Amino acid sequence: MPSGNDIAARLARLDWPAIERSLWAWGYAKTPAVLTDSECAELIGLYADEARFRSTVDMARYKFGVGEYKYFAAPLPPLVDALRHAAYPPLAAIANQWEAALDTATAHPPTLDGLRAVCHRRGQTKPTPLLLHYETGGYNCLHQDLYGDVVFPLQLTCFLSRRETDYTGGDFLLVEQRPRAQSRGESIAPAQGEMVIFATRYRPVEGARGIYRGAMRHGVSRITSGSRYTLGVIFHDAK
């Protein structure tokens, strides 16, 4: 696995002004590949090691979709921990701009450790990064990842499997609800190693009467063949 400094350097090389513009315009941004093929394979290899995880969710049991996901236990794998720590500061700056635009009076700490301290004071102490696995016919219903009162406005997904080689179908879906209008959807097809950064719950949208909260949900379309793995990095902890 790479060092935390290596992951931080890769993230620093991303075009953050372009990411910020896309987040403001559409509520999501897709990056070039951040993880290498071997790192994606190593993360997929962790899925069978139950000692790495604090809980497993059968999605069909709860009518969340068809598939399975596992929440990592503490301590997180070094790569996951490095991604979470290094991606947070630039996203916190954008998140605070969103909070200001929406006039929420919320200010997110500049570091992940600061955010987690806030979470822990509110009883949210469980790590939330997770691995998700779908086989042919699997899918994920539209949802939001809310685990308590403290919710960081942005999260990201890393795509670990090879589209058209390991699986087909399985697009990443985003749907934005619009007041007095039909919902708007996006279907995104990232390659292995790429990330999608997206709104956790809502984003600021410029309307005729000023800025309003555009509620967003995300999911996964049906896997038509093969096996698909992704890494979800959520920044707030869970109760």
N, C-alpha and C positions, 0 to 999 in steps of 0.2 A: 504494500500500500504506500502511496506517496506521503510526503511530510505535509503538515499543515501549511508550512510556508509555500510549498509547491502549489497546493490548491489555491491559496490566497493569491499567488502570482497569476495563475490562470484566470481567476475571476477578475483581477485588477485589469487584465488585458481586454476584457469585454468592452464593447462600445456602450458605456453606461448612459450617455446622453440619448442614444437611440433607444435603449431599453426604457428610459424614463418617458420619452415621447410616445412610445407604443403603449405603455401602461396607462398614460393619461388618455390616449385616443381610443383604446380598445379594451383596456382592463387586463391585458396580458402582453407578454413579450416572449419570443422564442430566441434562444441563443445558439451560436455555433456549438460544436461539440466541446464540452468541458472535460468529460471523463474519457479515458482511453478505452479501447476494446477490452484490454486485459483487466482494467479496473471494473468495468461493467460485469465481466465474467466472474470476478472475485466476489462482487456483491451478490450476484445471483447464487453463487456457491454457498453463501451464508444461509440461504433460505432453509436448508435442511438441518441446520444446527439449532435445535430448539433452545439450547442454553443461551442463545443470543437475544431471545425475545421474552417480553413480559406477558404478551397475550396474543391469541390467534382468533380471527373472526371469520366464520363461514358466512359469506355475504347472503347466500340464499336463505339461511335460517332466519335472518332478520329482514328479508325482502329488500336488501340493499342492492341486489343484482345477482350475478352468478360468478363466483370466484372466491378468492381468499386473500386476506392480508394479515400481516404480523407486525405488531409494534415492537421496536427494539427496546431491550432492557438497558438500564444504565450499568456500566458506562457504555456509551455508543461506540460503534466501530470507529477507528481513527479517521477514516475517510469521510464518514457521515458527520462526525463531530466537526471536522475541519470545514466541510461545506457549510454546515449550519452557522458556524462562527464567522466565516469569511464573507458569506453572502449577506449576513444580517445588516452590517453598518450602512452600505449604500441603499439597501431597501428601507432601513429605518428613516433615512433622510427623505425618501420619496413618501413613505407612509406619513410622516409628520406634515409634509406639504398637503397630502390628502386630508388629514385631520383639520388642518387650518382652513382649507377650502370649504369643508363641511361644517366648520365652526363647532367642533365637538368638545373643545377644551381638553382633549387628550394629547399627551406628549409621550412618545415612546422613547425609552432610554437609548443612548447611542450604541450600546454594546449588547450582545446577546446575554451576557451574564447579568446585566442590569435588568433586562426584560424578564429573565427567569427568576430573579429575586422578587420582582413584582408578582409574578405568577405564584411563587411559593408563599408569599404573604396572603394570597387569596385562596390558598389550599390546593393550587394546581401544581403538583410535584412530580407527575409521571411524564417521562419523555414521550414525544409524539411522532418522531420520524418512523417510517414504516416501509416495508417491502410489500408490494402487491403482485399477485400472480393470477393470471387468467389462462384458461385453456379454451379450445374451440367451443364456441357458443357462449363464452363468458362475456359479461358486460358489467358496468357500474352505473347505477341510477344517478340522476342529477342530485347533488347534495352540497352542503357546506361543512367544513371541518371546524366545528365549534366545540370546545371542551370545557367551558367555564366562562366566568365573567370577563376574563382577560383574553382578548382576541387580537392578534397582530394582523393587520390588514392584507398582508401579502404572504404567499407561500410559493413553493416550487416543486416541480416534478422532474426527475432525471429519467431518461428513457434508456433502459439497459439492454433490451432485445433488439434484434435486427429486423426491421420492417422488410417484408417481402422475402425474407430468408427464414427467420424463426417464426414469423406469424404474418397473417394478412388481416385486413380489417382493423378494428381496435383503435380508431381515431380518438384523440383527446377532444372532449366536447366542453364548450363553455356556452352558457345561455344567460343573457342579461334581460331582466324584466324591466319594461318601460311603462311609466304611468300613462294611462289612457291610450295605450298602443300595444300592438302585438310584440311578443318577446323576440329578441334578436339572437341568433346562434352563430357559433364559430366551430368549425371542424378542423383540427390541427393534426398533422401527420409528421412528427419529428423523427429524425434518424437516431441511431444508437449514439449515446453519449451527449446528446443535446438536452437542453433544459427548457421548460416552459415556466415562466414566472407569471403568477396570476393573482387576481383579487380573491381573498378568502371569503368575504361576505358581501361587500359592496364597494363601489368606486364613485368618485365625484364625477358628475355629468353636467355639462352646461345645458340648461333648458331655457325655455322662453321666460321663465320667472326667476332665473338664477340657477345656482348649482344645487342639484339634488342627489340623493343616494340611489345609484343604480344597482339594484340587488343582483348578484351573480351566483350561479351554481355551476358545478363542474361534474363531469362523469366520463365514461368511456363507452364508445359504441361497440357493437357485438364483434367479437373475435371470430373471423370466418374460417381460419385454420391456424394450427400451430399453438405456440405458447408465448405469452407476453409477460415480462417482468418490468416493474418500474420502482423507483425509489421516491417516496414522498417526503419532503422536508418541510415540516410545519414548525414555526418558531416558538409559539406559545406552548406551554406544557398543559397537561390534562389533570383533572381531579381524579 
